[in-house]
């Protein structure tokens, strides 16, 4: 026969152990046990108390099971709520400057290590307005990108001397041979397009798994954000397609506080399938320059300066 020592919690934070008899020989209705080999019958100590003890055990087990089931439902929901609060803080860091003018060095690096270097100037106001101009080299000088409210995206190519609106169907295509898509170039916050599906901590960073909100026109099936718990500055973003495959990784480092704002001086986007990378290095930045909304126009997109 087999014995099991099992604790039973009782009200008042008291506990006691009950010794259970498992796989005993056949038991009589009175709690006695019959030994088939000897043909004898004997009474087990405390047998008359077994029905009450078993009933008590079952009652407490049902209570604990209910607690566990409730926990399985409540804990993920609570974590998601905490995750939404973290996501709000991440967005608040991204949207903190009233406006920004930045000069960046852009380096395109293929899988063999060959490099192409470009210089770009970025004008941004809040999370709604962004204008990007290529300054160097000559082959891309004057190319411009404009983002307006309601996700309106425009591209200017000097060779054609016209502004072309970017259709939503091509938002996931690479921008000017870089590893950033048109959608990446226009993404300035996350709450509008994504909701938190999971939240945890990993290697000292806050980690958020984001899924697209219903009805939002986004190219990715999932994003995983890694943020500094002290500053809520993003340090890494993993991008997944609609099939759940990892497609790109954005790493962010050399974080500095310039004026009142946390600023990354280096970002690298890597395409996993090809090994191609795009490195963005901050040359200079000026915040809160008083940019007007009227600066962000298709007409101004054509100007080179």
Secondary structure as the mmCIF struct_conf table of DSSP 4:
data_model
#
loop_
_struct_conf.conf_type_id
_struct_conf.id
_struct_conf.beg_label_comp_id
_struct_conf.beg_label_asym_id
_struct_conf.beg_label_seq_id
_struct_conf.end_label_comp_id
_struct_conf.end_label_asym_id
_struct_conf.end_label_seq_id
STRN STRN1 UNK A 2 UNK A 10
TURN_TY1_P TURN_TY1_P1 UNK A 11 UNK A 13
STRN STRN2 UNK A 14 UNK A 22
BEND BEND1 UNK A 23 UNK A 23
BEND BEND2 UNK A 25 UNK A 25
HELX_LH_PP_P HELX_LH_PP_P1 UNK A 26 UNK A 26
STRN STRN3 UNK A 27 UNK A 27
HELX_LH_PP_P HELX_LH_PP_P2 UNK A 28 UNK A 28
TURN_TY1_P TURN_TY1_P2 UNK A 29 UNK A 30
BEND BEND3 UNK A 31 UNK A 31
STRN STRN4 UNK A 32 UNK A 35
TURN_TY1_P TURN_TY1_P3 UNK A 36 UNK A 39
STRN STRN5 UNK A 40 UNK A 43
HELX_LH_PP_P HELX_LH_PP_P3 UNK A 44 UNK A 44
TURN_TY1_P TURN_TY1_P4 UNK A 45 UNK A 46
HELX_RH_3T_P HELX_RH_3T_P1 UNK A 47 UNK A 49
HELX_RH_AL_P HELX_RH_AL_P1 UNK A 50 UNK A 94
TURN_TY1_P TURN_TY1_P5 UNK A 95 UNK A 95
BEND BEND4 UNK A 97 UNK A 98
STRN STRN6 UNK A 99 UNK A 109
TURN_TY1_P TURN_TY1_P6 UNK A 111 UNK A 112
STRN STRN7 UNK A 115 UNK A 125
TURN_TY1_P TURN_TY1_P7 UNK A 126 UNK A 128
STRN STRN8 UNK A 129 UNK A 136
BEND BEND5 UNK A 137 UNK A 137
TURN_TY1_P TURN_TY1_P8 UNK A 138 UNK A 142
STRN STRN9 UNK A 144 UNK A 148
TURN_TY1_P TURN_TY1_P9 UNK A 149 UNK A 151
STRN STRN10 UNK A 152 UNK A 157
TURN_TY1_P TURN_TY1_P10 UNK A 158 UNK A 161
STRN STRN11 UNK A 162 UNK A 165
HELX_LH_PP_P HELX_LH_PP_P4 UNK A 166 UNK A 167
HELX_RH_3T_P HELX_RH_3T_P2 UNK A 168 UNK A 170
TURN_TY1_P TURN_TY1_P11 UNK A 171 UNK A 172
BEND BEND6 UNK A 173 UNK A 173
STRN STRN12 UNK A 174 UNK A 174
BEND BEND7 UNK A 175 UNK A 175
TURN_TY1_P TURN_TY1_P12 UNK A 176 UNK A 177
BEND BEND8 UNK A 178 UNK A 179
STRN STRN13 UNK A 181 UNK A 181
HELX_RH_AL_P HELX_RH_AL_P2 UNK A 182 UNK A 186
BEND BEND9 UNK A 190 UNK A 190
TURN_TY1_P TURN_TY1_P13 UNK A 191 UNK A 193
STRN STRN14 UNK A 194 UNK A 202
TURN_TY1_P TURN_TY1_P14 UNK A 203 UNK A 204
STRN STRN15 UNK A 205 UNK A 212
HELX_LH_PP_P HELX_LH_PP_P5 UNK A 213 UNK A 213
TURN_TY1_P TURN_TY1_P15 UNK A 214 UNK A 215
BEND BEND10 UNK A 219 UNK A 219
BEND BEND11 UNK A 221 UNK A 221
STRN STRN16 UNK A 222 UNK A 228
TURN_TY1_P TURN_TY1_P16 UNK A 229 UNK A 231
STRN STRN17 UNK A 234 UNK A 240
TURN_TY1_P TURN_TY1_P17 UNK A 242 UNK A 243
BEND BEND12 UNK A 244 UNK A 244
STRN STRN18 UNK A 246 UNK A 258
TURN_TY1_P TURN_TY1_P18 UNK A 259 UNK A 260
STRN STRN19 UNK A 261 UNK A 271
TURN_TY1_P TURN_TY1_P19 UNK A 272 UNK A 274
STRN STRN20 UNK A 277 UNK A 287
HELX_RH_3T_P HELX_RH_3T_P3 UNK A 293 UNK A 295
BEND BEND13 UNK A 296 UNK A 297
HELX_RH_AL_P HELX_RH_AL_P3 UNK A 298 UNK A 301
TURN_TY1_P TURN_TY1_P20 UNK A 302 UNK A 302
#
